């Protein structure tokens, strides 16, 4: 018989919140029902029409203490359904040979499992008569998968956020094929850039000088050389590239090229967009001056398609009592963590920029990394373990004194 918590989890996965047209209305309806069943305050803020930021609140005994934020995003990335073994929003439950079940769905790893674990953990605590000392706020925010500008970024400028008096946040992590849990205390800065190169035009049969594409190729060559140097630096230090060390270097990938009208016409412009993730120990201003210098060197224009938010890192030293309580809880469960820099971007960068320490952690271990991949799944046992982990984490973190 399917456990009730699994049924609720699957219902959440079945709400199609896929970009670019997420069913946020259906998501809000589902979350409101959960809040009512559990007994949590519920508020929906449409900072952008049709994109609700959901706040659930469990009031603590001492409202003067800094509150705990449990953050998750509600949107998921697109799918190529023809490559899936099961419909990606069916949340199909498939038995395994060892008596477990796999739940296949887009968003199962990234990151509806975490939001569901929060809810089930608080449901458990309330059913057992536990109450928090500190106020707990659960945030379910939109549009993280497309940058978060209409979600967390806008929410941080609202009176509702200021009233939270936040002191610490938990957010998403990433799966680990090994037995440890990743604890991400920082992440790289999303520093995507777009170069527009302009040059001489003419017939495609000629040796035309100073073409747009020659300038683009020169920029790409220099960025590729930098990319290779960073990769070798990582390999030299760690011996391999993996999720635990990727965040310590800067990556560059040319992902979009636009230009050309027909094959026998040399185009007067080419555009190229590079996904660049800058490591926390890199001087961002100095790095962007170098990029600007590349544009000037090859008589090209540079722009940033998205606002660049310096991600920063959260202190995990002795002064961060929340982090050390988290480690204590996990140690008691004989769970080891790997402290790392998140290689991509999460909403934690906005929280850290607002001065709130944030740790990204997910209960995903001994499982392949399947975020944004075909046939994304989690196991039922991992979900149940995650509920157990968050039950203790939330109880202990929300009852820290002082």
ABEGO torsion letter per residue (X at the ends): XBBAAAAAAAAAAABBABOABBBAAAAAAAAAAAAAAAGBBBBBBBABBGBBBBBBBBBBABAABBBBBBBBBABBBBBBAAABABBAAAGBBBBBAAGBBBBBBBGAAOAAAAAAAAAAAAAAAAAAGBBBABBBBBBBBBGAAAGGAABAAAAAABAAAAAAGBABBBBBBBBBABABBBBBABBBBBABBBBBBBBBBEBAABBBBGBAAAAAAAAAAAAAAAAAAAAAAAAAAAGBBBAAAAAABBBBBBABBBEEABAABBBABBBBBBBBBBBAABBAAAAAAAAAAAAAAAGBBBBBABBBBBAEBBBABAABAAAAAAAAAAAAAGBBBBBBBBABBBAAAAAAAAGBBBBBBBABBGBBBABGBBGBBBBAAAAAAAAAAAAAAAAAAAABBX
